Amino acid sequence: MVSRKSAEPSPVSVARANRQRLAQEEGARAMADVEQRAIAIRKNMDRLRTLREAKEAQQIVSRAALPLVSKKKRTKALSK
């Protein structure tokens, strides 16, 4: 006896196909969200790096503008 598939899918297969479709859609949304967060993190890192480099450059300029201070030699206290 040969069984034939019916033209209509069973309720179980319809439910399974629906769950798979929903899972695919949710997965695509999750991947897009992860990518958007990664882009935002990279932008913030670039912004912070630029601020840090500007601060370091300003510190170098400030140090260069200061006069050189020579350290005085210490003399030993004379003991009696």
N, C-alpha and C positions, 0 to 999 in steps of 0.2 A: 504494500500500500504506500503510495507516494503522497506526501502532504504538500499542499500548495499554500503559498502565502496569500492572505486575503489582501484585497485592494486597499482596505482601510487599516491604518496602523492601530495597534492596541493602545488603550489608555496608559499602560505602563511605558510603552516606548515613546508616546507623546510627552509624558511627564519627564522622562529621561532626557529627551531632546530639548525640552524647555529649560531644564536645569543646566544642561551643557551650554546652551545659548546664553543664559544669564551669567554663568561662570565666565564665559569668554568676554562678555561685555564688561563685567566687573574687573576682570584681569586687565583689559585694555585701559579702563579708567585708572586703575591702580598704577599701571606703568606710566601713564601720562602724568599722574600726580608726582610720582617719584622723580621723573625727569624735570618737572617744573621746580621741585624743591632743590634738585641738584643745580639747576641754573641759578636759582636765587642764592644758594650758598656760594657758588663761584663768583657771582657779582659782588656779594658782600666781602668775600675774601680779597678780591681785587681792590675794593674801596678801602678796606682796612690796610692793605699793603701800601697803597698810595699815600694814605695818611701817615703811616709809620715812616716811609721813606722821606716824606716831606719834613717830618719832625726831626729825623736823623740829620738831614741836610741842614736844617736850621740850627741844630746843636753844633754842627761842625763850623758853620759860619760864625756862630756866637763865640766858640772857643778860639777861632782864628782872630777875632777882633779884640780879645783880651790881651793885655800886655803880658809879656813873659815875666814871671816872678822867679828870681833866683833865690835859692834856699841859702840862708846864712849858715855858716859853719858854727857848730856848737863849740863852745870853749869849756874845758873842764874847770870845775870849781876848785879853787886852791884850798887844799886842806891844811890846817894849821897844826 
